[in-house]
């Protein structure tokens, strides 16, 4: 007697759950890796910003201005100044890694600045470590520009007899109003972590489900899996991953976001709908990719190496418009590309899911596309197995 579709879905769900428990590779990928990677990579950027980064300083000018510069830099929570008597010692400390860089104030700095001549100071930074070097550069550069503007302001007021308003117009003819949006501290961790958590969710689902489908082919169990119908087979197996990774998504947004102190400015309900659509798109995509392999081990190896290329071409770490045209076309075939645009807009900018209808339509079309090619591919494999 033919089973009802709903019963078949339930049986396929339970069948997949029992296979995951018996397969150590799937168990590790699906039940341990998502949580392990989320907390491991998240802990790297848990503080998100650098504090008390050691910076060597050599003051050959020994003037009121040079002392003012050092005082302002040392008062910053990001920088801790370490004083040296000559430049060679400062360079040596940077080369040995005891300081992240050195700041050199040459003789005559104050005299040149007060006479409105060009005056240079040297900031050399070890760029081997990205976070402290970028924080140092931004902080010291801002302090130097501020102090230099203050000296010029005093010159115009005292030497030239200008009023405060006219002096300010001469010092800063263009007034820069710099206000970072959605990442007020310009923190690299706050930028990276939301996308990284989404990538962990995606890759563990892709690797696990691709492995499962490749294992069906390797053990010649396609008829057992797809015997009650191709669609039932796709969504019966996919139901297990839909429930499991929806739970992971809920856990990340409610636990990891709080532990890592990440903002969530948009609607939780709309973000849940987006995650659901994203996971639904990944399920047929993963089953199609997995059906291309006859070896579970080979599938695991290939999918594991896909993580960084996917991350690099989706436009999150590199501007999408700057990618070569061929990579843009490839990127548009990945659900990650439209998902990241909508996800970051909701999480970081507080946008609505419906603010980008073209991007949302892109993701829906990819869901339809991968559902169709997955169905056609599995139907072909079933016919081949019978012949």
C-alpha positions in Angstrom: 0.0 0.0 0.0 1.3 3.4 -1.0 2.3 5.6 2.0 0.8 9.0 2.4 3.2 11.9 1.5 3.1 13.3 5.1 4.0 9.9 6.5 6.8 9.5 4.0 8.2 12.9 5.0 8.2 11.8 8.6 9.9 8.5 7.9 12.5 10.2 5.8 13.1 12.7 8.5 13.6 9.9 11.1 15.7 8.0 8.7 18.1 11.0 8.2 18.3 11.6 12.0 19.3 7.9 12.6 21.9 8.1 9.8 23.5 11.2 11.3 23.7 9.6 14.7 25.5 6.5 13.2 27.8 8.4 10.9 30.6 10.0 13.0 31.6 12.4 10.1 28.1 13.8 9.8 27.7 13.9 13.6 30.9 16.0 13.9 30.0 18.3 11.0 26.3 18.9 12.0 26.2 18.8 15.8 29.6 19.9 17.0 31.2 22.1 14.2 28.6 24.9 14.1 28.8 25.6 17.8 32.5 25.0 18.0 33.3 27.4 15.1 30.8 30.0 16.2 32.3 30.3 19.7 35.9 29.8 18.6 36.0 32.4 15.8 33.8 34.7 17.8 36.1 34.7 20.8 38.9 36.0 18.6 37.1 39.3 18.2 35.1 39.3 21.4 36.7 42.6 22.5 36.6 44.0 18.9 39.0 46.8 19.7 42.6 47.2 20.7 43.7 48.9 24.0 47.1 50.0 25.4 49.0 49.1 22.2 52.7 49.9 22.8 54.1 52.7 20.6 57.8 53.8 20.9 58.3 57.5 20.9 61.5 59.6 20.2 61.3 63.3 20.9 64.3 65.2 19.3 62.4 68.5 19.4 61.8 68.6 23.2 59.4 71.5 22.9 56.0 72.4 24.3 54.3 71.2 21.2 56.1 67.9 21.2 55.1 67.3 24.8 51.5 68.3 24.0 51.5 65.7 21.2 52.8 63.0 23.5 50.4 63.8 26.2 47.4 63.7 23.9 48.5 60.4 22.4 49.3 58.8 25.7 45.8 59.9 27.1 44.2 57.8 24.4 43.0 54.4 25.7 44.3 52.8 22.5 48.0 53.8 22.8 50.6 53.3 25.5 53.7 55.3 24.8 57.2 53.9 25.6 59.9 56.6 25.5 63.4 56.1 24.0 66.3 58.4 23.7 67.2 57.7 20.1 65.6 56.4 16.9 67.7 53.3 16.6 66.5 51.9 19.9 62.8 52.6 18.9 63.3 50.8 15.6 64.9 47.8 17.3 62.0 47.5 19.7 59.6 47.5 16.8 61.6 44.9 14.9 61.6 42.6 18.0 57.9 43.0 18.4 58.0 44.7 21.8 56.3 47.8 20.3 53.8 47.9 17.5 55.6 50.9 15.9 57.5 54.1 16.6 56.6 57.8 16.6 59.5 60.2 15.8 59.3 64.0 16.4 62.3 65.6 14.6 64.1 68.7 15.8 62.5 72.0 14.7 59.0 70.7 14.5 57.4 73.4 16.7 59.5 76.2 15.1 58.4 75.2 11.6 54.8 74.8 12.5 54.6 78.2 14.3 56.1 79.9 11.2 53.6 78.1 9.0 56.3 76.0 7.3 55.9 72.4 6.5 56.5 70.3 9.5 56.7 66.5 9.4 56.6 63.8 12.1 57.2 60.1 11.4 54.8 57.3 12.4 56.1 53.9 11.4 53.8 50.9 12.1 54.3 47.2 11.9 51.4 46.1 9.7 51.9 42.4 10.3 49.0 42.6 12.7 46.0 44.3 11.1 43.9 45.4 14.1 46.5 47.2 16.2 48.2 48.8 13.2 44.9 50.3 11.8 43.8 51.5 15.3 47.2 53.2 15.9 47.3 54.9 12.5 43.7 56.3 12.8 44.2 57.5 16.4 47.7 59.1 16.1 46.8 60.7 12.8 43.7 62.3 14.2 45.6 63.6 17.2 48.4 65.1 15.1 45.9 66.9 12.8 43.9 68.2 15.8 47.1 69.6 17.6 48.4 71.1 14.4 45.1 72.8 13.7 45.1 74.2 17.3 48.6 75.7 16.8 47.7 77.4 13.6 44.5 78.7 15.2 46.6 80.4 17.9 49.0 81.8 15.4 46.2 83.5 13.4 44.6 84.9 16.5 47.8 86.2 18.2 50.1 87.0 15.3 47.6 88.1 12.7 45.0 89.5 15.1 42.1 87.6 13.5 38.9 86.9 15.3 38.1 83.3 16.3 35.6 82.9 13.5 37.9 84.1 10.7 40.9 82.2 12.2 38.8 79.0 12.2 37.9 79.6 8.5 41.6 79.9 7.7 42.6 76.8 9.7 39.7 74.6 8.4 38.3 76.0 5.1 36.4 72.7 4.7 34.8 71.4 7.9 34.7 67.6 8.0 31.8 66.2 9.9 32.8 62.5 10.3 30.1 60.3 11.8 30.4 56.5 11.1 27.0 54.9 10.7 26.0 51.6 12.1 29.6 50.9 13.4 30.3 53.9 15.5 33.7 52.7 16.8 34.8 51.6 13.3 35.5 48.2 14.8 36.7 45.4 12.5 35.2 42.8 14.8 31.7 44.4 14.7 31.9 44.4 10.9 33.2 40.9 10.5 31.3 38.8 13.1 27.7 39.0 11.8 28.8 37.8 8.3 31.1 35.2 9.8 28.3 33.7 11.9 26.1 33.5 8.7 28.9 31.8 6.8 29.4 29.2 9.6 25.7 28.4 9.4 25.8 28.1 5.6 29.0 26.0 5.3 28.2 23.5 8.0 24.8 22.9 6.4 26.3 22.6 2.9 29.1 20.3 4.0 26.8 18.1 6.1 24.0 17.7 3.6 26.4 17.2 0.6 28.1 14.5 2.6 24.8 12.8 3.3 23.7 12.8 -0.4 27.2 11.6 -1.5 26.9 8.8 1.1 23.6 7.7 -0.4 25.3 7.2 -3.8 28.4 5.6 -2.3 26.3 3.0 -0.4 23.8 2.5 -3.3 20.8 3.6 -1.3 19.2 6.0 -3.7 16.1 3.8 -4.2 15.7 3.5 -0.4 15.9 7.2 -0.1 13.9 8.3 -3.2 11.6 5.4 -3.6 8.5 7.3 -2.3 9.0 10.1 -4.8 11.8 12.6 -5.7 10.1 15.6 -4.0 9.4 13.6 -0.9 13.0 12.4 -0.8 14.4 16.0 -1.2 12.2 17.6 1.4 12.0 14.6 3.7 15.8 14.6 4.1 15.9 18.4 4.0 13.3 18.7 6.8 15.9 17.4 9.3 18.4 20.1 8.2 15.7 22.8 8.1 14.8 22.2 11.8 18.4 21.7 12.9 19.8 24.8 11.3 16.8 27.0 12.1 17.6 26.1 15.7 21.2 27.1 15.2 20.2 30.4 13.6 17.9 31.2 16.6 20.7 30.2 19.0 23.3 32.4 17.2 21.0 35.5 17.2 20.0 35.1 20.8 23.1 33.7 22.5 26.2 34.5 20.4 25.0 38.1 19.6 24.6 38.8 23.3 27.9 37.2 24.3 29.8 39.0 21.5 27.9 42.3 22.1 26.7 42.6 18.5 23.9 45.0 17.6 20.6 43.7 16.2 18.8 46.8 14.9 16.2 45.3 12.7 13.1 43.2 13.2 13.7 39.7 14.6 10.6 38.4 12.8 11.7 39.6 9.4 15.2 38.2 10.0 13.7 34.9 10.9 11.8 34.8 7.6 15.0 35.6 5.8 16.9 32.9 7.5 14.2 30.4 6.7 14.2 31.3 3.0 18.0 31.1 3.0 18.1 27.6 4.6 15.3 26.5 2.2 17.5 27.6 -0.7 20.6 25.9 0.6 18.8 22.5 1.0 18.3 21.7 -2.7 21.6 23.4 -3.6 23.5 21.1 -1.2 21.6 18.0 -2.5 22.4 18.9 -6.1 26.1 19.4 -5.3 26.2 16.2 -3.2 24.7 14.2 -6.0 27.7 15.0 -8.2 30.0 12.9 -5.9 30.2 9.1 -5.4 32.6 9.4 -2.5 31.6 10.9 0.8 35.2 11.7 1.7 35.9 13.4 -1.6 32.8 15.5 -1.2 33.9 16.6 2.3 37.3 17.6 1.0 35.9 19.6 -1.9 33.3 21.4 0.1 35.6 22.2 3.0 37.9 24.1 0.6 34.9 26.1 -0.8 34.5 28.2 2.4 37.0 31.0 1.7 36.3 31.3 -2.1 32.6 31.7 -1.3 33.3 34.3 1.4 35.6 36.3 -0.9 33.3 36.5 -3.9 30.0 37.4 -2.2 30.9 41.1 -1.8 31.2 41.1 2.0 35.0 41.3 2.4 35.5 42.9 -1.1 33.3 45.3 -3.0 31.1 43.3 -5.4 31.5 45.8 -8.2 35.3 45.5 -8.1 35.2 41.7 -8.9 35.8 40.5 -12.4 32.7 40.1 -14.5 33.0 36.3 -14.5 33.2 36.2 -10.7 30.2 38.5 -10.4 28.1 36.0 -12.5 29.3 33.1 -10.4 28.6 35.1 -7.2 25.1 35.8 -8.4 24.5 32.0 -8.5 25.2 31.7 -4.8 22.4 32.3 -2.3 25.0 33.8 0.0 25.3 36.9 -2.2 21.7 38.2 -1.9 21.3 36.9 1.7 24.4 38.8 3.0 23.0 42.1 1.5 19.6 41.6 3.2 21.1 40.1 6.4 23.6 42.9 7.1 21.0 45.6 6.2 18.5 44.2 8.8 21.1 43.4 11.5 23.4 46.4 11.2 21.3 49.1 9.6 17.9 48.4 10.9 16.4 48.1 7.4 13.2 46.2 6.6 13.2 42.9 4.6 11.1 44.6 2.0 13.4 47.6 1.5 15.4 45.6 -1.2 12.7 43.8 -3.2 15.1 43.1 -6.1 17.6 41.4 -3.8 14.7 39.4 -2.1 13.5 38.3 -5.5 17.0 37.2 -6.4 17.0 34.9 -3.4 13.6 33.5 -4.2 14.6 32.8 -7.8 17.7 31.0 -6.6 15.4 28.8 -4.4 13.3 27.9 -7.5 16.4 27.4 -9.6 18.1 25.0 -7.2 14.9 23.1 -6.5 14.4 22.4 -10.2 17.9 21.3 -11.0 18.1 19.2 -7.9 14.8 17.5 -8.9 16.1 16.9 -12.5 19.4 15.6 -11.3 18.0 13.1 -8.7 15.4 11.9 -11.2 18.2 11.2 -13.7 20.1 9.2 -11.1 17.0 7.2 -10.2 16.4 6.3 -13.8 20.1 5.4 -14.2 19.9 3.1 -11.1 16.9 1.2 -12.5 18.5 0.8 -15.9 
